[in-house]
Amino acid sequence: MSPFSDELTQRLITLRRYLHRYPELSEQEEQTANRLEAELNVLENAEVQRVAETGLVARIPGRDRTTPVVAIRGDIDALPIQEDTGLSYASENPGVMHACGHDIHATWTIGAAHLLANEPAAGDVLIVLQPAEEVGRGARAVLESGALDDAAMIFGGHVDRRYEVGQVVVQPGPFAAATDTFEVQINGHGGHGARPQEARDPIIAAAALINSLHHIVSRTLDPADAGVVTIGHLNAGSAPNVIPDSAFLAGTLRAISTETRDRLCDEINKRADAVAKMYDVSAHVELKDGTPPILNDETAAQFARAACEAELGADAIVPLHALNMGGEDFACYLEHMPGCFMRIGAREPGGQFIPGHSPHFYADEGTIFAGAAVLTSAGRIASEALSNNR
């Protein structure tokens, strides 16, 4: 029998469509937070607090409040993308869209709160509605608030249209990459395009550096190690016959292991210095730490797997299609406590794959109930095990 009553089913669908219709960017989720807070406040005995400006943490009491606490996290922010889905509840906020499914994540987390309020876990469960995942600052802000100081384990998930509704990817170990950024400011000496010998050309240096950076992965990493270097921003010059004084480039570094992450950073600095010497320019590198890699805890993954089997059946568990080199700030929680992050199928039967961050992205509403059921069950199973192991 479904744990979702007709009333709760309609409530969650209504909530999801509201969130999708009125998306808000990272650290601007005021209206979103107000609506989610109102949803939590209908739950008897839920202890709700604002955290990280536009985030929420609700404590759902368990049967034994001395049992170690488990957390369930959903993110709530949208992206600066103009929606082109044709949905009847498409975004009404120009240039802002839930193109990554955080409207679903927030909704299934509210669903988990309802299920846990109706049937409490062994111990308290924290419902975490986190802002600013897309900019990589929300998880750290929630942790800094102290609201999760007593959490012993955490679970979360992400919609994925590579998989049908009812399918879940859950496994221990590497699950998403570290995502750092770099900027390189190259300063030379400008001059006339007809007399390049009188200048020190930063564009030539930038081109050489870009070429060199794209060889880091193929020529310095072990082929068995995953790494990505991407230059996404290049700016130099203002006229075709003028050699400029400077050039600027920026990009991202992605790695699964700490050793590979450090190697990529070292190579950026080394190659920028070498190019600067070769072309008689200066090159200043600024590295900015992003999110760490997601490394799912083995025990937490076992709990999540048991939850998937219990709620959706053993056939629901599917393998990860390929190592995910995208980033996710859920990884920040895993630096403080064990946990497990899942990919939860969001494609309707017969539907097409649509990538996240696309103006055409949407998740089937059945995903709300699969995600809520699995996350709730994972929280209950972990809470019971933690209670027994005290």
C-alpha positions as CSV (number, residue, x, y, z in Angstrom):
1,M,0.0,0.0,0.0
2,S,1.3,3.4,-0.9
3,P,2.4,5.6,2.0
4,F,1.1,8.6,0.1
5,S,-2.5,9.5,0.8
6,D,-4.5,11.2,-1.9
7,E,-4.3,14.4,0.1
8,L,-0.5,14.2,0.4
9,T,-0.1,13.2,-3.2
10,Q,-2.0,16.3,-4.4
11,R,-0.2,18.5,-1.8
12,L,3.2,17.5,-3.2
13,I,2.2,17.9,-6.8
14,T,0.8,21.4,-6.1
15,L,4.0,22.3,-4.2
16,R,6.3,21.1,-7.0
17,R,4.4,23.1,-9.6
18,Y,4.5,26.2,-7.5
19,L,8.2,25.9,-7.0
20,H,8.7,25.3,-10.7
21,R,6.6,28.2,-11.6
22,Y,8.4,30.6,-9.3
23,P,12.1,29.7,-9.3
24,E,14.7,31.7,-7.5
25,L,18.5,31.9,-8.0
26,S,21.0,30.9,-5.4
27,E,21.0,33.0,-2.2
28,Q,17.8,34.7,-3.4
29,E,15.4,31.9,-2.4
30,E,13.2,34.0,-0.1
31,Q,9.8,33.2,-1.6
32,T,10.8,29.6,-2.0
33,A,11.9,29.4,1.6
34,N,8.7,31.0,2.8
35,R,6.6,28.5,1.0
36,L,8.7,25.5,2.2
37,E,8.5,26.8,5.8
38,A,4.7,27.0,5.5
39,E,4.7,23.4,4.3
40,L,6.8,22.3,7.3
41,N,4.8,24.2,9.8
42,V,1.7,22.1,9.2
43,L,3.5,19.1,10.7
44,E,2.8,18.6,14.3
45,N,5.9,18.6,16.5
46,A,8.3,19.6,13.7
47,E,10.9,22.0,15.0
48,V,11.7,24.4,12.1
49,Q,14.6,26.9,11.9
50,R,15.9,29.2,9.2
51,V,19.6,28.6,8.4
52,A,22.0,30.1,5.8
53,E,19.7,33.0,5.2
54,T,17.3,31.2,2.8
55,G,17.6,27.6,4.0
56,L,15.6,25.6,6.5
57,V,16.2,22.7,8.8
58,A,13.3,20.9,10.4
59,R,13.7,18.3,13.2
60,I,11.1,15.5,13.0
61,P,11.0,13.8,16.4
62,G,11.7,10.1,16.5
63,R,10.5,7.4,18.8
64,D,13.6,7.7,21.0
65,R,15.1,11.1,21.0
66,T,18.4,9.8,22.5
67,T,19.1,7.9,19.3
68,P,21.7,9.4,16.9
69,V,20.3,11.8,14.4
70,V,20.0,11.2,10.7
71,A,19.6,13.9,8.1
72,I,17.9,14.1,4.7
73,R,18.9,16.9,2.4
74,G,17.2,18.5,-0.6
75,D,18.4,21.6,-2.5
76,I,16.1,24.4,-3.5
77,D,17.8,26.9,-5.9
78,A,17.3,27.5,-9.6
79,L,19.5,28.4,-12.5
80,P,19.8,31.6,-14.7
81,I,18.2,29.9,-17.8
82,Q,15.2,30.9,-19.8
83,E,12.7,28.0,-19.7
84,D,11.6,26.4,-23.0
85,T,9.6,23.3,-21.9
86,G,6.0,24.3,-22.7
87,L,4.8,23.1,-19.3
88,S,1.6,24.6,-18.1
89,Y,3.4,25.5,-14.9
90,A,6.6,26.8,-16.6
91,S,8.6,29.5,-15.0
92,E,7.1,32.9,-14.7
93,N,10.4,34.5,-13.6
94,P,12.2,35.6,-16.8
95,G,15.6,34.1,-17.2
96,V,15.3,31.8,-14.2
97,M,14.4,28.1,-14.3
98,H,14.5,24.9,-12.4
99,A,16.6,23.3,-15.1
100,C,18.3,20.9,-12.7
101,G,15.4,19.5,-10.8
102,H,15.8,21.2,-7.5
103,D,12.0,21.8,-7.4
104,I,11.6,18.1,-7.3
105,H,14.4,17.7,-4.7
106,A,12.7,20.2,-2.4
107,T,9.3,18.6,-2.9
108,W,10.5,15.0,-2.2
109,T,12.2,16.3,0.9
110,I,9.0,17.8,2.1
111,G,7.3,14.5,1.3
112,A,9.9,12.7,3.4
113,A,9.1,15.1,6.3
114,H,5.4,14.2,6.0
115,L,6.1,10.4,5.9
116,L,8.4,10.6,9.0
117,A,5.9,12.8,10.9
118,N,3.2,10.1,10.2
119,E,5.5,7.2,11.1
120,P,8.5,8.3,13.1
121,A,12.0,6.8,12.7
122,A,13.8,5.4,15.7
123,G,15.5,8.7,16.3
124,D,15.1,12.3,15.2
125,V,15.5,13.1,11.5
126,L,16.7,16.5,10.2
127,I,15.0,17.7,7.0
128,V,17.5,20.0,5.3
129,L,16.3,22.3,2.6
130,Q,19.5,23.8,1.4
131,P,20.0,27.0,-0.7
132,A,22.8,27.9,-3.1
133,E,23.9,24.5,-4.3
134,E,24.4,25.7,-7.8
135,V,27.1,28.2,-6.7
136,G,28.7,25.7,-4.3
137,R,28.1,27.7,-1.1
138,G,24.9,26.4,0.4
139,A,26.1,23.2,2.1
140,R,29.0,25.0,3.8
141,A,26.7,27.7,5.0
142,V,24.3,25.1,6.5
143,L,27.2,23.4,8.2
144,E,28.5,26.7,9.6
145,S,25.1,27.4,11.1
146,G,25.6,24.4,13.5
147,A,22.2,23.0,12.7
148,L,23.7,19.6,11.7
149,D,26.2,19.4,14.5
150,D,24.5,16.3,16.0
151,A,23.8,14.5,12.7
152,A,25.4,11.1,12.5
153,M,24.6,10.3,8.8
154,I,23.1,12.1,5.8
155,F,21.2,11.0,2.6
156,G,20.4,12.9,-0.5
157,G,19.7,12.4,-4.2
158,H,19.5,14.1,-7.6
159,V,17.0,13.6,-10.4
160,D,18.5,12.1,-13.6
161,R,16.6,11.6,-16.9
162,R,19.1,8.9,-18.0
163,Y,17.0,6.6,-15.8
164,E,13.3,6.0,-15.7
165,V,11.1,6.8,-12.7
166,G,11.6,3.9,-10.3
167,Q,15.2,3.3,-11.1
168,V,18.0,4.5,-8.7
169,V,21.7,4.5,-8.8
170,V,23.2,3.8,-5.4
171,Q,26.7,2.6,-4.7
172,P,29.6,3.2,-2.4
173,G,32.8,5.1,-3.3
174,P,33.4,7.9,-5.9
175,F,30.1,9.3,-7.2
176,A,30.9,12.9,-8.3
177,A,34.0,15.0,-8.9
178,A,35.7,17.8,-7.1
179,T,35.1,21.1,-9.0
180,D,37.7,23.8,-8.6
181,T,38.2,26.9,-10.7
182,F,41.2,28.8,-11.9
183,E,41.9,32.2,-13.4
184,V,45.0,33.4,-15.2
185,Q,45.9,37.0,-15.8
186,I,48.6,37.4,-18.4
187,N,50.2,40.8,-18.7
188,G,52.5,41.8,-21.6
189,H,53.1,45.0,-23.5
190,G,50.8,46.3,-26.2
191,G,51.7,47.6,-29.6
192,H,50.7,48.0,-33.2
193,G,49.7,44.9,-35.1
194,A,52.1,45.9,-37.9
195,R,55.1,45.9,-35.6
196,P,54.8,42.9,-33.3
197,Q,58.5,43.0,-32.4
198,E,57.8,46.1,-30.4
199,A,55.3,44.3,-28.2
200,R,55.1,41.4,-25.8
201,D,52.0,39.6,-27.0
202,P,49.8,38.2,-24.3
203,I,47.4,36.6,-26.8
204,I,50.2,34.4,-28.2
205,A,51.0,33.5,-24.6
206,A,47.4,32.7,-23.7
207,A,47.1,30.5,-26.8
208,A,50.2,28.6,-25.8
209,L,49.0,28.2,-22.3
210,I,45.6,27.0,-23.4
211,N,47.2,24.4,-25.6
212,S,49.5,23.3,-22.8
213,L,46.7,23.1,-20.2
214,H,44.7,20.8,-22.5
215,H,47.6,18.3,-22.4
216,I,47.6,18.0,-18.6
217,V,45.1,15.2,-18.5
218,S,46.4,13.2,-21.5
219,R,50.1,13.5,-20.7
220,T,50.5,13.9,-17.0
221,L,47.7,11.8,-15.4
222,D,47.6,8.0,-15.2
223,P,44.9,7.0,-17.8
224,A,43.1,5.2,-15.0
225,D,42.7,8.5,-13.1
226,A,39.7,10.7,-14.0
227,G,40.4,14.3,-14.6
228,V,39.0,17.2,-16.7
229,V,40.5,20.6,-17.5
230,T,38.2,23.0,-19.3
231,I,38.8,26.6,-20.3
232,G,35.5,28.3,-20.5
233,H,36.4,32.0,-20.6
234,L,39.0,33.9,-22.7
235,N,39.1,37.7,-23.1
236,A,41.8,39.8,-24.8
237,G,42.0,42.8,-27.1
238,S,39.7,45.4,-28.6
239,A,40.7,45.8,-32.2
240,P,42.1,43.6,-35.0
241,N,45.2,45.8,-35.5
242,V,46.2,46.2,-31.8
243,I,48.2,43.9,-29.7
244,P,46.7,44.3,-26.2
245,D,48.5,44.7,-22.9
246,S,46.8,41.8,-21.3
247,A,44.8,38.6,-21.7
248,F,42.6,36.8,-19.2
249,L,41.4,33.2,-19.2
250,A,39.5,31.0,-16.7
251,G,38.3,27.5,-16.4
252,T,37.5,24.5,-14.2
253,L,39.4,21.5,-12.8
254,R,37.6,18.3,-12.0
255,A,39.0,15.2,-10.3
256,I,37.8,12.3,-8.3
257,S,40.8,11.8,-6.0
258,T,42.7,14.2,-3.8
259,E,46.0,13.3,-5.4
260,T,44.7,14.1,-8.9
261,R,43.1,17.3,-7.7
262,D,46.4,18.4,-6.3
263,R,48.3,17.4,-9.5
264,L,46.0,19.5,-11.7
265,C,46.5,22.5,-9.5
266,D,50.3,22.1,-9.5
267,E,50.3,21.7,-13.3
268,I,48.3,24.9,-13.8
269,N,50.9,26.9,-11.9
270,K,53.9,25.2,-13.5
271,R,52.7,25.6,-17.0
272,A,51.7,29.3,-16.5
273,D,55.2,30.0,-15.2
274,A,56.8,28.2,-18.1
275,V,54.7,30.0,-20.8
276,A,55.3,33.4,-19.1
277,K,59.1,32.9,-19.3
278,M,58.9,31.7,-22.9
279,Y,56.9,34.7,-24.1
280,D,58.4,37.3,-21.8
281,V,55.2,38.1,-20.1
282,S,53.9,37.7,-16.6
283,A,51.2,35.2,-15.6
284,H,49.3,35.4,-12.3
285,V,47.3,32.3,-11.4
286,E,44.4,32.3,-8.9
287,L,43.0,28.9,-7.8
288,K,39.7,28.8,-6.1
289,D,38.6,25.7,-4.1
290,G,35.2,24.4,-5.2
291,T,33.3,21.4,-3.9
292,P,35.2,18.3,-2.9
293,P,34.4,14.9,-4.5
294,I,31.5,12.8,-3.4
295,L,32.7,9.6,-1.8
296,N,29.7,7.6,-0.6
297,D,30.2,5.8,2.7
298,E,29.9,2.0,2.3
299,T,27.6,1.5,5.3
300,A,25.4,4.4,4.3
301,A,25.2,3.0,0.8
302,Q,24.1,-0.3,2.2
303,F,21.3,1.4,4.0
304,A,20.3,3.3,0.9
305,R,20.4,0.2,-1.2
306,A,18.2,-1.7,1.3
307,A,15.7,1.3,1.1
308,C,15.6,1.1,-2.7
309,E,14.9,-2.6,-2.6
310,A,12.2,-2.2,0.1
311,E,10.4,0.6,-1.6
312,L,11.0,0.0,-5.3
313,G,12.2,-3.6,-5.6
314,A,15.6,-5.1,-6.2
315,D,15.4,-4.5,-10.0
316,A,15.2,-0.8,-9.3
317,I,18.9,-0.5,-8.6
318,V,20.9,0.2,-11.7
319,P,24.5,1.0,-12.3
320,L,25.9,4.5,-12.9
321,H,26.1,5.0,-16.7
322,A,29.6,6.5,-16.4
323,L,31.8,8.2,-13.8
324,N,30.2,11.5,-13.0
325,M,32.6,14.4,-13.4
326,G,30.0,17.0,-12.4
327,G,30.2,18.6,-9.0
328,E,27.7,18.6,-6.1
329,D,28.1,20.4,-2.8
330,F,26.5,17.5,-0.9
331,A,30.1,16.4,-0.8
332,C,30.8,19.0,1.9
333,Y,28.5,17.2,4.3
334,L,30.4,14.0,3.7
335,E,33.6,15.6,5.0
336,H,31.8,15.9,8.3
337,M,29.7,12.7,8.5
338,P,29.1,9.5,6.6
339,G,26.4,9.5,4.0
340,C,25.1,8.4,0.6
341,F,24.1,10.4,-2.5
342,M,21.9,8.8,-5.2
343,R,20.8,9.4,-8.7
344,I,17.1,9.0,-8.9
345,G,15.4,8.2,-12.2
346,A,13.2,11.1,-13.6
347,R,12.3,10.0,-17.1
348,E,8.8,8.9,-17.9
349,P,8.4,5.5,-19.7
350,G,9.3,6.0,-23.3
351,G,10.6,9.5,-22.7
352,Q,13.8,11.0,-24.1
353,F,17.0,11.9,-22.3
354,I,17.2,15.6,-21.6
355,P,20.4,16.9,-19.9
356,G,20.3,19.0,-16.8
357,H,20.9,22.7,-17.2
358,S,19.0,22.6,-20.5
359,P,16.1,25.0,-21.1
360,H,14.1,21.9,-22.1
361,F,14.7,20.0,-18.9
362,Y,11.9,18.7,-16.7
363,A,11.4,15.7,-14.4
364,D,8.4,13.4,-14.4
365,E,6.3,14.0,-11.3
366,G,6.4,10.3,-10.4
367,T,10.0,11.1,-9.3
368,I,8.6,13.0,-6.3
369,F,7.2,9.9,-4.8
370,A,10.0,7.5,-5.6
371,G,12.5,10.0,-4.2
372,A,10.5,10.7,-1.0
373,A,9.9,7.0,-0.4
374,V,13.6,6.0,-0.8
375,L,15.0,8.8,1.2
376,T,12.5,8.3,4.0
377,S,13.2,4.6,4.1
378,A,17.0,5.2,4.1
379,G,16.6,7.5,7.0
380,R,14.5,5.0,8.9
381,I,16.9,2.1,8.2
382,A,19.9,4.1,9.2
383,S,18.2,5.4,12.3
384,E,17.3,1.9,13.4
385,A,20.8,0.7,12.9
386,L,22.4,3.6,14.7
387,S,19.9,3.0,17.6
388,N,20.9,-0.7,17.8
389,N,24.6,0.0,17.7
390,R,24.7,2.6,20.5
